[in-house]
């Protein structure tokens, strides 16, 4: 049995592919590994907690966990989230949609997530791009209070501090352009697309540079999301990935590593197996969400192919098992993923994506309790002894 570790030591050991005392658990540590709206309200009711619900992101209804709930869930992480700018207030419309600081209009279906339905650069050319009123990445509201919060988490707790940054240039350029037009631009208008992505990247780099000036020494993991895959394949072939996305993602990772000793957690949904070598090459330390329902994302095969070079973070199925399975099926899912991924370190247990509205509290607790049951002790050949 390994010597008992602190949560911070446990997470860092797993990322560095050293055997932790038990498999680390992340529920609530980042904007893409927490619990969504109504699922959280039901969990609070189930546990008899009546604290106010606070959100990391209103668009996704991703919650900041009550500390008592975080402890019941045995989560080894604590979140740090970039603040809202002083210089902008979202504009709300009678139909429930709203306009954000990038002039993107978001609307949700009843009970669903917000989607970008108004894209300010959908018909733009290069001249329009030059005239676009980019928000101020250095607005003081984004960093107000972050340093003291990060210092407190680092110095007064032993949890792994995870900084969630805004989405990267891929997502931001998609929101501004519109998904359909953005995809067509890859072939029909690559000069404009690269110019747009460069503007989005520069905005992100300026903001991140400022944020890490404030909190760099106090964070253990820096997390950002930028999807480059569909459910069945990457958005582009490897050659186009290397031309369009990889050099820009490398700039993002390089900045984080220059400004902080933190590990880099990259969130990329979908069928990313053919791109994992590329992620490793630019310095990504851990990959989330390990979307096990997507093509090529078999966890045992991923561990065999890449487990000595990258940490996997996620993998508990949210497409069927967590929302529709029984607690026993959740337990079996957790056991399988631990057996596939945890030997020798290199695995942080989390749900694939945020825990969604339709996941019952019994299954959330079953996931955690199974992680504690199967995730401790000594690993050998992928099986717990």
N, C-alpha and C positions, 0 to 999 in steps of 0.2 A: 504494500500500500504506500503510495507516494505521501510525503509529508504534506500536511494541510497547507494550502496556499490562501492568500487573500484573493478576493475577486479580481483585482487588477493583475496580480501575478498569474492567476489562472488564465485570463484572457490573453495576456502577452505570451505566455508559454504556448498556448494553442496556436496563436498567429505565427510564432517562430518555429512551429512544428517540433516542440518539445512536449513530452508527456505531462499534462497537468494532473493534479490530484483527482479531478473529476472533469467531465465535459462542461465547459462554460455554457451558460444560458444567457441569451439576450432577448428580453421582451421589454420594449420601451426605451432602448438605448439610442435609437436613431429615428429619423422621420420615416424610414421605410421598414422598421422592425418593431413597430409598436402595435397598439390595438386601435380599431376604428370605432367611433361613435357608439352605436347602440350595443355592440358586443361588449364594450367597456361598461356601459350603464347596467347591463344585465349582470356582468361580473361584480360590479360594486354592490348591487342589490343582493346577489348570492352570498357575498362575503360580509354583508351588513355594514358597508362603508357608505357614508353620506357626504363625503367631501365634494367640493366644487370640481367639476370637470374642466380642465384646461387643455388647450390644443396647441400642438406645434404648428400645424398648417390647417387653416380653415377649409381650403379647397378639398383636402382629403379626409378631414376630420380625424387626423392622427393625434392621439392624446399624449399628454404628459402624465405618466402614472402617479397616482398618490403613493407616497413613500411606503405606507403600510402595505399596499397592494404589491409594490415592487419587491418588498421583502418576502411576502407570501409566495410570490412567483420565483423567488431565489435568483432574480436576475443579477448578473455580475457587472452590469453596465449602468451608467447614468448619462443622460443626454445633456448636450449643450447646443443651443439653437440660436442661429443668427437672428437679430431683432428686426422689427419693421422700421422702414424709413420715416423720419419726421416730415419729409417734404412731399408726402403723397398720402391721400386717403382714398381707399377704393370707392368707386362710384357704383351705387346700387340702383337697379332698375325694378319696375313693378313686377316683372315676371320672375323675380328671384335671381336673375343673373347679375353679374357685377363686372366692372372693368378694373384691371389691375394697373400697376405703375408702368407696365410696358404697353399699355393701351390694348391688351388682349382682353376680350370679353369671354367670361366663363359662365356656363349654364349647366345645371344638373337635372337629370331626369328624377322623378319622384323616387326617393330612397337610394339614388345612385350617386356616383362621384361627379364632380364638376369636370367638364370638358371644354377645351378652347374652341368656341364657335365663332368668334370674331377675331380675325387675324389681320393686324394693321398693315402688314407688308405683303399681303396675298397677291397684289397686282403691282408690286414695286419693281423699279429698275435700279441701276447703280446710283443714279442721281437722287432718287427717292431715299435710298439707303443713307446717303450722305446727309440728308436733311432730317432724318428720323431723330426725335427727341429722346435720346437714351436717358434712363434714370441715373441719378448720381450714385455710383457704387460706394462712394465714401461718405454718404449721408450718416451723420453721427448716431442716428437712431439704430443703425444696424449693429453697432458695437457697444452701445451704452449698457453698462453693467456687466458685460461679458467677462471682463478680466476678474472682477471680484467673485463672480459666480464660479469661474473656472478655478481660481485659487482655492476657494472654499472646498469644492469637490475634490481637488487634488490633495489638499493639505489636511482636510478634516474628515475625509472618508477614505476607504481603501478600495473603492469601486473603480473600474476602468471608465475613464471619461471619454465620451464619444462626441466629437463635434460634427454636427450635420451642416453641410454647406448647401447652398442652392444648387439646383440642377445645372448640368453642364451645357456646353454650347450646342450639342445635338438637340436636346429637348427645347432649349430656349429658341433656337432658330426654327424648330418645327412649330412652336406656339405662334411665333411672329409671322411665319409664312403660311401656315396651314399644312397639315400632313400630306394631303394629296399633291399640292403644288410642290412641296419640299421634295417628295419622292420623284416627281417628274424632273425637278431641277438637277438631280444627280446625273441624268443623261442629257437633258435638253438645255440646261442653263448652268453648267458647273462653275463658270466664272462668278456669276452672281452668288451662287450657293456658298462658294468658298469665302467670298467677301462678307456675306452675312454671318457665316460661322466665325470668321475672324473677329468681327465686331462683338459677337456674343462671347467669344472666348476672352477678348480683352476686358470686357465688363467683369466677367467672372474672376479673372486674374487680379484685377485691381481690388475687387471686394475681398478676395481671399487673402491677398497680401496684407490688407489692413486688419482683417480679423486675426490672422496669425501673429501680427505684431502685438496684439492684445493678449492672446491666449496660448500661443505656440508652446511655451514651456510646460503648460499645465494639462495638456490633452494627451491621451494615450492612443487614440484612434481618430483619424479624420475621414469622414464618410461623404461621398457624393454619388449621385446617380446620373446616368446618361446612357439610355438603352440604345444598343446597336443591333438588335436581333428581333425577329418575329418568333412565333411559337414553334415554327418548323424549320427555320433557317435564319442565318444572319441577314440583316437588311441588304448588305452588299457582299460580294465575294472578298476573299482575303486581300487580293490586289487593290481593290478600291478602298478597303478598310485602311490599308497601309498608306494610301495616298490622301484620303479625305479625313480620316478620323485619328489614326494612330499618332501622327506628329503633334496634333493639338492636345490629345489626351496626355501625351508625354509631357507637354509643357505644364499641364495641371498637376501631374504627379511630382514633377521636378520642383515646382514651387512649394508644394506641401513639404517635401523632404528637405528643402533648403531652409525653410522657416520653422521647422519643428522636428523633434525626434519621433513624432507619432507615426504609427503604422497607417497605411492607406487602405481603406475599405471601399471597394468599387462595387456599386450596385448596377447590374445589367441583367435585365430579364431575358427569358427566352432561351433559344437554342444556340448557346455561345461556345459549344465545345471546340469548334474549329478556330476560335479566336483566343482561347485561353493562353496559348503560347505567346501571343502578341501582348496580352495583358501582363504576363510575367515579365516579358522583355522590357516593358516601360516602368517596371518597379511596383506594380500592384501587389500588395501583401496578402489581401484577403478578398474573396469574391462572394458576392451576395446577388440574388437570393438562392442560387442553385435550384432553378425551377424544374423540379423532378418530373413534371408532366410534359415537358417540352422534349423535342426530338434530340436524341443523343445525350441526354442528361442523366444516364444511369449512374448512381452514386458510387457503386463499387468500381465501375470502369473509370470514372473520373479520378477516384483516389489512386488507382493503379497507374494512370497515365500522368497525373500532375501533382499527386499528394506530397511529393518530396520538395515541391517548389512553390506551392501556394496553399493558403488556408481556405477552406470552404466554410461559409457562414450562412446558415439557413437550412433548406432541404426538407423541412417538415411540411408535407403537402397541404396546400390550402384550396386546391381545386375540388377535392372530394373528401379526403379523410377528415380534416378538421371540421368542416361545416356539416358533413353528412354522415360521418362514421360514428360508431359507438365509442365510448371511452376505451373499451378493449382494443378496438381497431386503431385508435390513436396510440395506445400503448405499443402495439405491434409495429406501427410506423416509426415511432421513436426508436425502438429497439433495432429495427433494420438500419436506419440511417446512422446510428451510433456504431453499429457493427461494421458498416461500410466505410465510414469516414474518420472514426476517432482514433484508430490505432496510431500510436506514436505522436499524438497531437495533430494539429492541423484542422480542427473542427470546432466551430462555435455553433451551438444548437439554437435555431430560431425558426420561425415559420417562414414559408415562402411568401414574400410580401407581408404587409401588415395583416394582422388577424382581422378578418373581415366581419361585417355586420351580422352574418348568419352563423357565426361560430358560437355554440352554447358554452356557458361558463364551465360546465362539467368537462368539456373537451380541452379547454385551456388548462385547467388544473390537472387533467390526466396527462397532458403533454409534459408539464413541469415535473409531476411526480414520477413519471416514467424516466425522464431525463436523470433525475436523482437516483432512481433505482438501477438503471442500466449504465449510467455514465460515470460511475466511480470505479475505483479499483485498478487493477493492472490489465493492460491490453496485450493481447498476443494474437497475431494473425487476423486481426479484425474482430476477434471474439472476446467477450469479457470472461475472465476467470474468476 
